[in-house]
Amino acid sequence: MPRVDKKTAKNAIAMLKGDHQKVKELFDKFEGESASKSTIVASALEELKVHATIEEELFYPSLRQQIEDKDGLMPEADEEHHVAKVLIAELENMKGDEEHWEAKFKVLAESVRHHIKEEEKEIFPKARKTDIDFVALGEQMRELKEKLTRDGVPPDAEAEMIRKYGVRADSPALKAQKTVQVPLKLKKSKAA
């Protein structure tokens, strides 16, 4: 379970950046490990679920009320969360020995790193220009984080979808590879 660091929780943006650092460290550790990957994945998924919930329930709504978003950063952030939550739900429904488990986690890591970069370089600077009281917002976020850490994150729409329909077992390309006969180049005869 993620732990709440009260020092970084004083300011909403500092708290989110602290979360970003934790998951990036877990991604790096996964890439360097060979033995404890399932433990690393479980920790990263829990961190990401709590973080996404805090952003979606408190940080993003506060921001939307204060910024003009002509570039569509907030809808893009929502979609990045959606994609991450689908991958998280799939990974939570896998054992870790499936052929696509490691690849799926690596794709999640790449997607989340991209999202973090956009938040820190584009969204947070816009947020700092608002009248939001980031200390008060940080306190609300800390309280929600403690509750989610203690009680767990309720299943979201993506988790319910994966629970209902399951995890895709095979990639379309691998499935096609098993059924399609690849035409082979014929050797040219000397007469031709």
Sequence and secondary structure as in RCSB ss.txt:
>XXXX:A:sequence
MPRVDKKTAKNAIAMLKGDHQKVKELFDKFEGESASKSTIVASALEELKVHATIEEELFYPSLRQQIEDKDGLMP
EADEEHHVAKVLIAELENMKGDEEHWEAKFKVLAESVRHHIKEEEKEIFPKARKTDIDFVALGEQMRELKEKLTR
DGVPPDAEAEMIRKYGVRADSPALKAQKTVQVPLKLKKSKAA
>XXXX:A:secstr
     TTGGGSHHHHHHHHHHHHHHHHHHHHH SSSHHHHHHHHHHHHHHHHHHIIIIIHHHHHTT   TT HHH
HHHHHHHHHHHHHHHHHTS S STTHHHHHHHHHHHHHHHHHHIIIIIHHHHHTS   HHHHHHHHHHHHHHHHH
H     HHHHHHHHH    S HHHHHHHH          TT 
